[in-house]
Amino acid sequence: MSHQQTMKFVKRRSKARIRWLSLRVIVTVFLLLGPCLNSVASAPVDNVQLKAAYIHNFIKFIHWPGEPFRLKQEITVCTAGDVSLFRALRKIPQESVRLVDFPGNIDGCDVLYLAELEMAKRTRLLSVLSQSSVLTISDIPEFINAGGMIGLQQIDGRLRFEINLDATRKAGLSVEARLLKLAANVLNQSDKN
């Protein structure tokens, strides 16, 4: 292996370690502060900011088809039905964020956060999105069981997440193992067959 190849390998490995360490630190801080945030009067605002931070960090550990090292600046995060989350995402630098009001145009979205939608609209939207490589995230109860990819849930007073690995694979997305280890639940029916 040449010196140049060795340096590239070391640089890639260092970046991966930094990303992993960053996610662990952020998740740990949020898990430790979770109970405190719930008792503060401004908890709804903090909860929205926490969701935005989770979404921002999920992007670092998801790879889209044909783009294994996608740059953050290229990601378009869309929200449907949650203006406060849209505003919180806007505050995070280096993200291209636009607001989508279902049944608006979701072309160009890499990530779509779904707020509470009527069951029929949610089912129809998830059906359409299952044929695309759009990462779907929501805090709707049972979201991953309905075909969503990442569900945000309050568990023991803390914001946690669960992943539908079957849905991400069907969409051609790959989820890094480090993110899967941090999930409260991973739905993975394909490995059971």
MODAGI-V11320 format. One record per residue. N is the residue number from 1. RES is the residue in three letters. SS is DSSP state (H for helix, E for strand, - for the rest). PSI is psi in degrees with one decimal (* if undefined). D_CENTER is the distance of its C-alpha to the mean C-alpha in Angstrom with 2 decimals. Layout:
n,res,ss,psi,d_center
N,RES,SS,PSI,D_CENTER
N,RES,SS,PSI,D_CENTER
//
This chain:
n,res,ss,psi,d_center
1,MET,-,130.0,36.63
2,SER,-,164.0,37.48
3,HIS,H,-40.4,36.75
4,GLN,H,-42.4,34.41
5,GLN,H,-39.8,32.39
6,THR,H,-43.3,32.30
7,MET,H,-39.9,31.05
8,LYS,H,-42.8,28.22
9,PHE,H,-46.4,27.22
10,VAL,H,-41.4,27.42
11,LYS,H,-45.2,25.42
12,ARG,H,-42.5,22.52
13,ARG,H,-38.7,22.68
14,SER,H,-42.8,22.81
15,LYS,H,-41.7,19.70
16,ALA,H,-41.6,17.79
17,ARG,H,-40.4,19.34
18,ILE,H,-44.2,18.51
19,ARG,H,-45.4,14.74
20,TRP,H,-46.7,14.96
21,LEU,H,-41.1,17.23
22,SER,H,-46.7,15.20
23,LEU,H,-43.8,12.15
24,ARG,H,-42.7,14.85
25,VAL,H,-46.5,16.70
26,ILE,H,-46.9,13.99
27,VAL,H,-41.8,12.97
28,THR,H,-45.7,16.75
29,VAL,H,-46.5,17.69
30,PHE,H,-36.6,15.43
31,LEU,H,-38.9,16.71
32,LEU,H,-36.5,20.21
33,LEU,H,-10.2,20.09
34,GLY,H,-53.6,18.47
35,PRO,H,-36.2,21.95
36,CYS,H,-41.3,23.40
37,LEU,H,-34.3,20.90
38,ASN,H,-26.0,21.66
39,SER,H,-8.5,25.36
40,VAL,-,146.1,25.37
41,ALA,-,-29.2,26.48
42,SER,-,24.8,23.69
43,ALA,H,-41.4,21.01
44,PRO,H,-39.7,19.44
45,VAL,H,-44.7,18.89
46,ASP,H,-38.6,17.56
47,ASN,H,-38.6,15.17
48,VAL,H,-44.0,13.80
49,GLN,H,-36.5,13.66
50,LEU,H,-44.5,11.95
51,LYS,H,-42.2,9.09
52,ALA,H,-41.5,9.07
53,ALA,H,-41.0,9.27
54,TYR,H,-49.2,6.39
55,ILE,H,-45.8,4.13
56,HIS,H,-42.0,6.85
57,ASN,H,-30.0,6.88
58,PHE,H,-40.6,3.90
59,ILE,H,-33.7,5.76
60,LYS,-,-19.1,8.78
61,PHE,-,15.3,8.57
62,ILE,E,137.1,7.99
63,HIS,E,129.4,11.35
64,TRP,E,155.9,12.53
65,PRO,-,133.1,16.08
66,GLY,-,0.9,18.86
67,GLU,E,72.4,16.93
68,PRO,-,-25.0,16.33
69,PHE,-,49.7,16.35
70,ARG,-,136.5,14.72
71,LEU,-,143.8,15.26
72,LYS,H,-35.9,12.85
73,GLN,H,-19.6,15.51
74,GLU,H,-8.9,15.20
75,ILE,-,131.8,11.69
76,THR,E,116.7,12.12
77,VAL,E,123.2,9.65
78,CYS,E,148.3,11.55
79,THR,E,144.0,12.01
80,ALA,E,108.3,14.51
81,GLY,-,9.3,16.70
82,ASP,-,90.9,15.43
83,VAL,H,-36.7,17.40
84,SER,H,-37.5,16.88
85,LEU,H,-39.4,13.10
86,PHE,H,-46.4,14.04
87,ARG,H,-41.2,16.60
88,ALA,H,-39.3,14.51
89,LEU,H,-33.4,12.11
90,ARG,H,-27.9,15.48
91,LYS,-,-16.5,16.62
92,ILE,-,122.2,14.20
93,PRO,-,157.3,16.27
94,GLN,-,15.4,15.71
95,GLU,-,135.3,13.15
96,SER,E,110.9,14.59
97,VAL,E,133.3,13.69
98,ARG,E,150.3,15.78
99,LEU,E,129.3,16.31
100,VAL,E,127.9,16.72
101,ASP,-,103.4,19.05
102,PHE,-,135.6,19.15
103,PRO,-,47.0,21.19
104,GLY,-,-176.8,20.82
105,ASN,-,121.7,20.16
106,ILE,-,10.2,16.68
107,ASP,-,136.5,18.14
108,GLY,-,-7.2,16.48
109,CYS,-,132.7,12.94
110,ASP,-,-33.1,10.42
111,VAL,E,135.5,7.44
112,LEU,E,118.4,8.87
113,TYR,E,125.3,8.41
114,LEU,E,120.3,11.46
115,ALA,-,-174.6,13.72
116,GLU,-,120.7,16.71
117,LEU,-,156.4,18.46
118,GLU,-,146.7,21.66
119,MET,H,-44.2,21.42
120,ALA,H,-44.2,23.16
121,LYS,H,-42.6,20.95
122,ARG,H,-44.9,17.72
123,THR,H,-45.1,19.41
124,ARG,H,-44.0,20.68
125,LEU,H,-43.9,17.46
126,LEU,H,-34.1,15.58
127,SER,H,-45.0,18.74
128,VAL,H,-44.4,18.76
129,LEU,H,-21.3,15.16
130,SER,-,-18.4,15.81
131,GLN,-,7.5,18.14
132,SER,-,175.7,15.81
133,SER,-,39.0,13.08
134,VAL,-,124.3,10.64
135,LEU,E,121.6,7.09
136,THR,E,133.6,7.46
137,ILE,E,141.9,5.88
138,SER,E,161.8,8.87
139,ASP,-,15.0,11.14
140,ILE,-,131.4,13.95
141,PRO,-,141.3,15.93
142,GLU,-,25.0,15.99
143,PHE,-,-45.0,13.09
144,ILE,H,-27.6,12.44
145,ASN,H,-19.7,16.24
146,ALA,H,4.2,16.56
147,GLY,-,-2.1,14.62
148,GLY,-,164.2,11.05
149,MET,-,-46.4,8.40
150,ILE,E,124.2,6.19
151,GLY,E,129.9,8.56
152,LEU,E,129.3,9.00
153,GLN,E,146.9,12.70
154,GLN,E,117.9,15.55
155,ILE,E,119.3,17.37
156,ASP,-,41.7,20.62
157,GLY,-,7.8,19.85
158,ARG,E,146.7,16.62
159,LEU,E,120.1,13.01
160,ARG,E,171.2,11.57
161,PHE,E,155.0,8.92
162,GLU,E,152.6,9.99
163,ILE,E,134.6,9.20
164,ASN,E,92.7,11.49
165,LEU,H,-32.0,12.51
166,ASP,H,-44.1,15.23
167,ALA,H,-39.1,13.22
168,THR,H,-40.8,11.12
169,ARG,H,-42.6,14.57
170,LYS,H,-34.0,16.30
171,ALA,-,-3.0,14.21
172,GLY,-,11.9,15.09
173,LEU,-,144.1,11.73
174,SER,E,138.3,12.15
175,VAL,E,127.2,10.07
176,GLU,-,143.1,11.96
177,ALA,H,-32.0,14.09
178,ARG,H,-35.8,13.44
179,LEU,H,-39.2,9.89
180,LEU,H,-37.1,11.60
181,LYS,H,-28.8,14.33
182,LEU,H,-13.1,12.45
183,ALA,-,143.9,11.21
184,ALA,-,-28.1,13.80
185,ASN,E,139.1,14.19
186,VAL,E,117.5,13.65
187,LEU,E,116.9,15.21
188,ASN,-,73.2,17.16
189,GLN,H,-28.4,20.30
190,SER,H,-28.5,21.19
191,ASP,H,-17.1,22.27
192,LYS,H,-17.2,24.59
193,ASN,-,*,26.57
//
